[in-house]
Amino acid sequence: MNASGRDRETVAVIGTGRVGTAMARLLPGRGYGLAAVFDTDRGAASRAAELSGAPPAETAADASASADIVLITVPDGRIEEACLAVARTPGALAGKKVIHMSGALTLAALAPAAAAGADVLVVHPLQTFADTEGATASLPGSTFGVTCAESLREWAEGFVSSLSGRALFIPDEDKALYHAAAAMACNLMVMVEYGAQVACRRLGIADEASTEALEPLVRATAGNVARLGPACALTGPLARGDVETLEAHLEALDGCDPELARMYRAVSSWGLRLVEEKGEVDPRVVDAMRSVLG
């Protein structure tokens, strides 16, 4: 029996990049059998097979033939192609579950599987994966954005629970907004951190040294957001209504990197909405900051 109390189900992993390989490594220890792994990159498939103990299959259809669950973890642009490959054999998917793990794509990417009689789901880890080891470590305990039919919700919750995760159900039509939120929380934060690194370069600080110096600040900030929420975690000149410091920042940034200054203005202008929501700065001071930011 697996973690949700069901008979042991078997999984085929189609696509052995960071997420696919991590899932192949994790699932056997979480109550699932691993039927096979497949990737058009034979080297990647062999590495995943070695790490997971699953046999590499010759084709996507071969991999999915003996599996109850087909997990498609190829890049977004190849999901429909991979789905077509596993649905090619008539009747091969009837009664099976076919899952893609894209945050941005809807269930439409799995239309060939649905037409072949499979139950289709999206199970997207709300997590960042810079490498396979990091993916294997951080997948368990993550929140997973799940899109599926109402009749599959209980199964999906069990699947996510087996990874010690939490299911967050996302309507199919809202996938793009959901993924944009994830990108803002992760990717845009990385881009802003890059801006801080560029400013440090202008100070003659090497990238490795600036990363080490800023890491405790970044970690504490993320912790404050997690504990308190963005409004209460906000500190600095905007939160204080410190117009003079804001002007000094912009003068320095305009002088060393106008593009970085534009980014600072754009993010800070948006941040004034948070300041207003927090309600601790005089509205006239907020208007003054908005004027400074242009």
C-alpha positions in Angstrom: 0.0 0.0 0.0 1.3 3.5 -0.7 1.1 6.6 1.5 -2.5 7.3 0.7 -3.6 3.8 1.5 -4.1 2.6 -2.1 -2.6 -0.5 -3.7 0.9 0.2 -4.9 0.8 2.0 -8.2 3.6 2.1 -10.8 4.9 5.2 -12.5 6.7 5.8 -15.8 8.7 9.0 -16.0 8.9 10.6 -19.5 11.6 13.2 -19.5 14.6 12.9 -17.2 15.7 16.5 -16.6 16.0 17.9 -13.1 12.4 17.4 -12.0 11.9 14.1 -13.8 15.0 12.6 -12.4 14.2 13.8 -8.9 10.7 12.3 -9.1 12.2 9.0 -10.3 14.5 9.0 -7.3 11.8 9.9 -4.8 8.8 7.9 -5.8 10.1 4.4 -5.0 10.6 5.5 -1.4 7.1 7.1 -1.2 5.0 4.0 -1.9 5.1 3.8 -5.7 6.7 1.3 -8.1 8.9 2.7 -10.8 8.1 1.0 -14.1 10.6 2.8 -16.4 12.2 6.1 -17.4 12.5 7.5 -20.9 14.2 10.4 -22.5 15.1 11.1 -26.1 18.5 12.0 -24.7 19.8 8.5 -24.0 22.6 9.8 -21.8 20.0 11.6 -19.5 17.8 8.5 -19.4 20.8 6.3 -18.4 21.8 8.7 -15.6 18.2 8.8 -14.3 18.0 5.0 -14.5 21.2 4.6 -12.6 20.1 7.1 -9.9 16.6 5.6 -9.5 17.1 2.0 -10.2 14.5 2.0 -12.9 15.0 0.4 -16.4 15.4 2.9 -19.3 12.8 2.3 -22.0 13.4 2.4 -25.7 10.3 4.6 -26.4 7.9 6.7 -24.5 5.1 4.2 -25.3 7.3 1.3 -24.0 7.9 3.2 -20.8 4.2 3.9 -20.1 2.9 0.4 -21.2 3.3 -1.2 -17.8 2.7 1.9 -15.6 -0.5 3.0 -13.9 0.7 6.6 -13.9 2.6 8.4 -16.7 4.5 11.4 -15.5 5.5 13.8 -18.3 8.3 16.0 -17.2 9.7 17.2 -20.5 10.1 21.0 -21.2 6.8 22.8 -21.8 7.2 23.0 -25.5 7.5 19.2 -25.8 4.7 18.1 -23.5 2.0 17.7 -26.2 4.5 15.8 -28.4 5.4 13.5 -25.5 1.7 13.0 -24.8 1.1 12.0 -28.4 4.0 9.6 -28.2 2.5 7.7 -25.2 -1.0 7.8 -26.6 0.0 6.4 -30.0 -0.9 2.8 -29.2 -4.7 2.3 -29.3 -6.0 1.5 -25.8 -2.6 1.9 -24.1 -3.7 4.7 -21.8 -7.3 3.6 -20.9 -7.8 3.9 -17.2 -4.3 5.3 -16.5 -3.4 8.7 -15.1 -1.3 11.0 -17.2 0.2 14.0 -15.4 2.3 16.9 -16.7 4.2 19.1 -14.2 4.2 22.4 -16.0 3.1 25.5 -14.1 2.1 27.4 -17.1 0.3 24.9 -19.4 -3.3 23.8 -19.0 -4.9 20.3 -19.3 -5.2 21.0 -23.1 -1.6 19.8 -23.4 -2.7 16.4 -22.4 -5.7 16.2 -24.8 -4.3 13.2 -26.7 -4.2 11.2 -23.5 -7.7 12.3 -22.5 -8.9 11.2 -25.9 -7.2 7.9 -25.4 -9.2 7.2 -22.2 -6.7 8.5 -19.6 -7.5 10.6 -16.5 -5.4 13.8 -16.9 -3.9 16.0 -14.3 -1.4 18.8 -13.8 0.7 18.5 -10.7 3.2 21.4 -10.6 5.7 21.8 -7.7 5.7 25.3 -6.5 9.4 25.2 -6.1 12.7 26.2 -7.8 15.1 23.6 -9.1 18.6 24.8 -10.1 20.0 21.3 -10.2 19.0 17.6 -9.7 20.3 17.3 -6.2 18.5 20.5 -5.2 15.3 19.2 -6.8 15.5 15.9 -5.0 16.0 17.7 -1.6 13.3 20.4 -2.1 10.5 18.6 -3.8 9.3 16.8 -0.6 7.2 19.2 1.5 6.5 21.6 -1.3 3.1 23.0 -2.3 1.9 21.6 -5.6 -0.4 23.5 -7.9 -3.0 20.9 -9.0 -5.4 21.1 -11.9 -7.8 18.2 -12.5 -11.4 17.1 -12.6 -13.4 17.1 -9.4 -13.5 13.4 -9.4 -9.7 13.2 -9.3 -9.1 15.6 -6.4 -8.9 12.9 -3.7 -6.4 10.9 -5.7 -4.4 14.0 -6.4 -4.3 14.9 -2.7 -3.0 11.4 -2.0 -0.3 11.6 -4.6 0.9 15.0 -3.3 0.6 13.8 0.2 2.9 10.9 -0.6 5.6 13.6 -1.3 4.8 15.2 2.0 3.3 18.1 0.0 0.2 20.3 0.1 -2.2 20.5 -2.8 -3.3 23.9 -4.0 -6.1 23.4 -6.6 -5.9 25.8 -9.5 -8.7 26.2 -12.1 -7.5 25.4 -15.6 -8.4 28.8 -16.9 -6.2 30.5 -14.2 -3.0 28.6 -14.8 -1.2 31.6 -16.4 -2.0 33.9 -13.5 -0.9 31.2 -11.0 2.4 30.7 -12.9 2.9 34.5 -13.1 2.6 34.6 -9.3 5.2 31.9 -8.9 7.5 33.7 -11.3 7.2 36.9 -9.3 8.0 35.1 -6.1 11.0 33.3 -7.5 12.4 34.5 -10.8 11.8 38.2 -10.3 13.4 38.0 -6.9 16.5 36.5 -8.5 16.6 39.4 -11.0 16.4 42.0 -8.3 19.2 40.2 -6.4 21.2 40.4 -9.6 20.6 44.1 -9.5 22.1 44.3 -6.0 25.1 42.3 -7.3 25.6 44.7 -10.2 25.5 47.7 -7.8 28.1 45.9 -5.6 30.3 45.4 -8.7 30.3 49.2 -9.1 31.7 49.3 -5.6 34.5 47.0 -6.6 33.1 44.0 -4.7 33.5 40.6 -6.4 30.4 38.6 -7.0 31.3 35.8 -4.6 32.0 38.4 -1.8 28.7 40.3 -2.5 26.7 37.0 -2.5 28.3 36.0 0.8 27.7 39.5 2.3 24.0 39.8 1.2 23.0 36.1 1.9 22.1 36.7 5.6 20.0 39.7 4.6 18.2 37.8 1.8 17.6 34.8 4.0 16.2 37.0 6.9 14.0 38.9 4.5 12.5 35.7 3.0 12.0 34.4 6.6 10.2 37.6 7.5 7.9 37.3 4.5 7.1 33.7 5.5 6.4 34.6 9.1 4.7 38.0 8.8 3.6 38.5 5.2 4.9 41.1 2.8 3.3 44.1 4.4 4.8 43.5 7.8 8.1 42.3 6.3 8.7 45.6 4.4 11.5 47.7 5.8 13.7 50.5 4.3 13.1 53.9 2.9 9.6 53.2 1.4 8.3 51.7 4.7 9.7 54.7 6.6 8.6 57.3 4.2 12.2 58.4 3.9 12.1 60.7 0.8 15.6 62.0 1.1 17.2 58.5 1.1 15.0 57.5 -1.8 16.3 60.5 -3.7 19.9 59.6 -2.8 19.5 56.0 -4.0 18.1 57.2 -7.4 20.9 59.8 -7.8 23.6 57.1 -7.2 21.9 54.6 -9.5 21.4 57.1 -12.3 25.0 57.9 -12.1 26.3 54.3 -12.3 23.7 52.3 -14.2 20.6 54.0 -15.7 19.0 50.6 -16.5 19.4 49.5 -12.9 17.9 52.8 -11.8 14.9 52.2 -14.0 14.4 48.8 -12.4 14.6 50.3 -8.9 12.0 52.9 -9.9 9.6 50.4 -11.4 9.8 48.0 -8.4 9.6 50.8 -5.9 6.6 52.4 -7.6 4.8 49.2 -7.4 5.9 48.9 -3.8 4.0 52.1 -2.9 0.8 50.1 -3.1 2.2 47.9 -0.3 3.1 51.0 1.7 -0.5 52.3 1.2 -1.9 49.0 2.2 0.2 48.9 5.4 -1.1 52.4 6.2 1.7 53.6 8.4 3.1 56.4 6.2 1.3 59.7 5.8 -0.5 59.8 2.4 1.2 63.1 1.6 4.6 61.4 2.1 3.5 58.6 -0.2 2.6 61.1 -2.8 6.0 62.7 -2.4 7.8 59.4 -2.9 5.6 58.7 -6.0 6.7 62.0 -7.4 10.4 61.3 -6.8 10.0 57.9 -8.5 8.4 59.5 -11.5 
